């Protein structure tokens, strides 16, 4: 059983503003039957671009219905500019918080709002932004990046809780981790003691990093890499598979392999092709 | 507000007769059944009695009954015992609709050097027997097929499957946790080698299970320890619960007909009335081949958790195969294996009755459920579209 706050229960059992505004200024529709939740949000503006009315229809669980109901209450009386600033966290806070696994319900509210505002401004074309990362739930890299930044998410599980990405087959987990790392500009939580590595330790760590981090990433594109030698701080490698013939292999070597090794082994390392 | 409990495949109430039988063993009769003195020995005697009652319920002999901590432990013990007994064989066969106790064990084994076949079911929930038999080989160590499914209530033809498996000299285990007490289960007639039972599904407490092990079946214990359970399961006995299980087994034997007639009648009434009163509803699984107490109903265009919580407001306890109730994002693996469309799986509700349910309770659900569905559909954007399209 989920631990819903009284406010969530209230908005679920007594949802406010159910329905569709016939001559709405903004319409946002997100989600689908297959995904398990969907929301249709409509709002009406007055001459000063203030939201005078907002209504919703939602298919989904209690927290999805409560988030939608809460959103419509929050919207009324706001100017379009103010409405634009509403985040999923604002919706969750309005409800006195949501269970972690249900945060995606608040994100759905935020997404519908953004879409409704875009539709009002005639920007319906740029509906899907970015590239699809999670194919199970059709989530793009831009969406993941946004939710990570807005909510300071740090793990793949967090991302799944907030936007569903990664909750199906799990094939995109690595990609999600990359987006998290990039978005937060942080280093992987790997023990890093760059000074005082003995030669043997260094070689072992280089080997491990290649196996664990670099090879799987290259293999996704049909490439591979082989460690030839470690001479002082110079790592000699050979690129294999599609990497061997790829014109961008120099870029891969310097910008990916070398960077990863510097980050995870020691910053002095240089990577060269044998 | 009264509680209307129609979630008996999840767990059942402890029968008052069972509780009464157990209470002295939480109190003054605290002896260890292994002790040499009569104070402990008398407890051992009660355990012997309980063992005989459980054996009698499934047509086994008392020596073939091993008490465990739950159905999951029984399942794990059975599979691991078979694999350890035939260390050269690396193939395991089970189904796509097993309880997580077997499903997740199978997935773990497949990552640890075993080949695991998950036999599919069709849209009615019927097992693909040809697929099952064709998957068998010299390398197959054990086949584990549930007797009845916890979500759809589907019953698998265990007697026929057992015959085929045994002909090939392969160990056959069945998870009969949902079947026992609801339909006739006879290990002698079916010839299964191992069978799992759980106490709390038949009105005894949680935390007690049984593994039936046919005499002559190669076995090695999962829990290593003392000589308890004839060396097949170490650890001091959960005395009170074992005694409770014995009593519950006795009651289950007496109430079997009631399950198959009275409970079935109530289930059918519930199902028929819901189908008659609510549009866009479907029953998941083959109606003619189910447990008498179970129905899995999908309400299109609404989501299961919402239905459950609305019913909860009225004291009605059921469960759902929807994604939201499980904490995962995908609906139940059983409904997906049956190919139930996501759109219907998300709105699936399972009612599972027991002999404690009354006609008044069923009437109450029949009266209260349709307005709940209607209300949630009014909230749903898809329902409006459908209504307009018609």
Interface residues (C-beta under 8 A of the other chain):
Chain A: X2 X12 X13 X15 X18 X20 X29 X33 X34 X35 X36 X37 X38 X39 X40 X57 X58 X59 X60 X61 X62 X64 X65 X101 X102 X137 X160 X164 X167 X168
Chain B: X301 X302 X303 X304 X305 X306 X309 X310 X313 X322 X323 X324 X325 X327 X328 X329 X330 X331 X342 X343 X346 X378 X379 X380 X381 X382 X383 X384
